[in-house]
Amino acid sequence: MSADELNKLYEEAKQKAKETPADKTVMGGVEAIWDELKRRKKQTEDDSKKEKEVSQRLLMQLGLAFLAGIIIAKIA
């Protein structure tokens, strides 16, 4: 299930919970959906953080390789 579908399902479940506040199963479903949304958001944030770290590391390695090439060219 995609994040958009999950969001839509959450909104529908939240609306049902407002209509029947005494129904504990509906409230449990809302909480379960909300927990899944939070988990996916955290996972997405972690993935983007890892991608950023990898790209920064790669950029640093390329910069160092470029500088080493310049130094070697000046020496030779």
C-alpha positions in Angstrom: 0.0 0.0 0.0 1.4 3.4 -1.0 1.8 6.3 1.4 -1.0 8.2 -0.3 -3.4 5.2 0.0 -2.4 4.8 3.6 -3.1 8.5 4.2 -6.5 8.3 2.6 -7.3 5.2 4.7 -6.2 7.1 7.8 -8.5 10.0 7.0 -11.5 7.7 6.4 -10.8 5.8 9.6 -10.4 9.0 11.5 -13.8 10.2 10.2 -15.4 6.9 11.2 -13.9 7.3 14.7 -15.4 10.8 15.0 -18.8 9.4 14.0 -18.7 6.5 16.5 -16.4 7.5 19.4 -17.5 4.7 21.6 -16.3 2.0 19.1 -12.9 0.8 20.4 -12.1 -1.3 17.4 -12.3 1.7 15.1 -10.0 3.7 17.5 -7.6 0.7 17.5 -7.6 0.8 13.7 -6.9 4.5 13.6 -4.0 4.0 16.0 -2.6 1.2 14.0 -2.7 3.2 10.7 -1.2 6.2 12.5 1.7 4.0 13.8 2.3 2.7 10.3 2.4 6.2 8.9 4.9 7.3 11.5 7.1 4.2 10.8 7.1 4.9 7.1 7.9 8.6 7.6 10.8 7.7 9.9 12.1 5.1 7.4 11.9 7.7 4.5 13.8 10.2 6.6 16.5 7.6 7.5 16.8 6.6 3.8 17.2 10.2 2.7 19.8 10.8 5.4 21.8 7.8 4.2 21.6 9.0 0.6 22.9 12.4 1.6 25.8 10.9 3.5 26.7 8.7 0.6 26.6 11.6 -1.9 28.7 13.8 0.4 31.3 11.0 0.8 31.4 10.5 -3.0 31.9 14.2 -3.5 34.7 14.3 -1.0 36.4 11.4 -2.7 36.1 13.0 -6.1 37.5 16.3 -4.8 40.5 14.5 -3.2 41.1 12.5 -6.4 41.1 15.8 -8.4 43.5 17.4 -6.0 45.8 14.4 -6.1 45.7 14.6 -9.9 46.7 18.2 -9.8 49.6 17.5 -7.4 50.8 14.7 -9.5 50.6 16.8 -12.7 52.6 19.6 -11.0 55.3 17.2 -9.8 55.7 15.4 -13.2 
